[in-house]
Amino acid sequence: MLIASAVPASGQTTRIMPCGDSITYDNHSGDARPVGERISYRYPLWQLLTNAGADFEFVGGVYAGYDIIPDPQDAHNEGWPGWTDNQVAAAIYGWLVANPADIVLLHIGTNAVNVDPGQVEDILDEVDRYESDYSATVHVVLAKIINRITYDSTTSQFNTNIETMALARAGDLITIVDMEDGAGVIYDYPASGGDMIDNLHPTDDGYGKMAYVWYEALQTLMPDASLTCPLDISNYWMMEKEFAPYVNQFGMIARSANPPGWTTGRVGYGQLFDYTNEVDVEDDDTLDWGPSDSFTLEFWMKKTNPVHGTATDNNEVILGRDDSTTQQHWWLGVAATTSPPGKACFHLRDNNFNGNAIYGTTVIQDGMWHHVAAVRDGSTGTNYLYVDGVEEGSLAMAYPGGFVADDIPMNIGWLNLGSSYYHYDGIVDEIAIFDRALSDTEIAGHYVAGNGGLGYCTGGDYAPAITSTPVTEVYSDESYAYDVQAVGNPAPAFALLQAPPGMTIDPVTGLVWWLPTGTGDFTVEVEASNSQGTDTQLYTLSVTERPDCPADMDTYWKLEETSGTTYEDFMNNLQGQALVSPPTPTSPGIVGDCQDFNGTSDFITVDDDPLLDWAVDTSFTIELWFNATNVSSRNKVMIGRDENSGTHWWLGLNQSTGYANWNLLDSSRTGAAVTGSTSLNDGGWHHLVAVRDESLNQNRLYVDGGLVGTATHDYGADFGASTTLGIGYMAYNLNPDYYYDGLLDEIALYDRPLTEGEILDHWNGGAGKSYCVEGPAAPVIVSAPVTTGTVGDPYVYDVNATGNP
């Protein structure tokens, strides 16, 4: 309980006196360590306060721990082995005269323990006398002392009595902390998982737990002892300590019997794992998540040595947890099985062992620092993997089993599977866990700040970095908008350095807006700036005439991309993303290039949009071109969407037979399917069209320009959903499945039923054609002239040019 505050004014050093017996000094039976290594709870508390940026010093006449505490001045204390509360009462006045303190941390009563709080009250009276004689103000943080391996009821009663006594002292500055039950000390020997080195004294791990209780109290007394951290951060190991345990700014320490080495980190110091070191974090509620919970894991890592092989057993885990009883299994680290090896991996399985892995695209065993973050967004049912502030993978997945393990620690630098251990070989720094899904911008901000030597909570100013990708194409009959995103502290201001006439940018939000007045290519340069520096982004904006497309075309994915993981929608910017496993660009397609899906992991997703949520009384059409041979094992979904217990539709091939299939269920999970009768897995190109004609209550299926099936159904619900649209697979109940194996090209959706004449025209006798005719464009000669000839022979040069008409 906090009664009042006695902290010096801002800008002054807070003097803290750790006071007590051998538990404060650091002593136990048979301990032969020298005085310079006696640190008790004082070193982990020093680390917590230092991490927070507090201005403090430890004071006292005893000097112990100076070989380990980085600032030897803070090895001072008043910890006296064997002393009783009566002896401390007789000496504390003189201690305060010799070494004035603003705060006294008092843990006393273990020696000659009895239920009488009178001697502790004598200590408080002596503090009052000092305050009166020297016009000083001292705040006492009074501990209910730790108990023993052999439980001692006298200690518990003593704690109750000193709390009652302290609360009755009107006007005193006292904060009471509960070390007995509130620190989480396990009263057993280390061999049994306990925190006690003998019957009375804690291990280093136990001292780490005591330090956090002191730190929590000091945060209420010292404004500069509290970190300003992102919302909902639940665990933060800065990894600054020279040896285990590693303090957590929010509670659970990380302990190790085979600790890594202390080395230069990304922010301050870090820990170097040598492929044998193991660190564990005790189970607590912050490491357990429910089926719909969101959370984020992040850290900095630097790995120079390559993984020790390319088999699954060579994966290297930086953070992980496995419970063989519940089947919960998750880890974040470096994969050995990727091509090439050494990419990030986030593998997440729930208590039913339901789940899968996401892999990054960047090799992170290159001897450079990398920021890695894994996000579970329970609201959307999606996992994300980020490397260096950029999303490199995502996976839609449902986890009905949740992630709760009983007394199973989280592992750092390894994964305990009982027989395999997946040790890490490299440096780790700045490990944090959040009870929510961090946004793209927040993760990018942590990456940029870390590059400037700043932690997630330490604050500080840093120069801006623009994190968004510019919009580089627009039609001449529509307005142009690009929302420039940047991180930086202070928040950056935005400006246009180069732009066509009339283009504007909001200096606060970074929104660029423009109404084109003609076609052409225009140079645009945006700037983000603050007091620490600037960042610029230069790009070319192409303005073209809108192509002449069929009426009511909502989306059009030409799938012409030859690189990258974004697939452009040429109608309404519903861009496809393939962040997990992109298909392979292939030439030729039916029109230009196409994409080749491998049937096991390749897929493209399109975020939910109102254009994809058809109303109950709406007609619509889906058309595409495909070329496939393999239809074994599962139905092959070319395009589809599923929401658990709701909307479900897909267009593709039936397994084994290779017949075309168009299955359409509304949000009440009712509907009809249409199936062809000819195998289409013949290695040739086929045009596939699915039509919902509300006026006739018909679902129609066309193959190569001809009607192959019709179903009649009067739908009573709409086709809305909150899930993504899948291309090359279906996320069934949020789990990836029904992968398509083959080529896809020219996918389009319409907000009306195409006519048979339009479908025949698009089939074009099997040759295919672009659904849209490009707008007028001046000719551009693209061929190289023939500049030599032979006397007597005809001269031939075939001039090639683009243009429309």
Order of alpha helices (4+ residues) and beta strands (2+ residues): beta-alpha-alpha-beta-beta-beta-alpha-beta-alpha-beta-alpha-beta-alpha-alpha-beta-beta-beta-beta-beta-beta-beta-beta-beta-beta-beta-beta-beta-beta-beta-alpha-beta-beta-beta-beta-beta-beta-beta-beta-beta-beta-beta-beta-beta-beta-beta-beta-beta-beta-beta-beta-beta-beta-beta-beta-beta-beta-beta-alpha-beta-beta
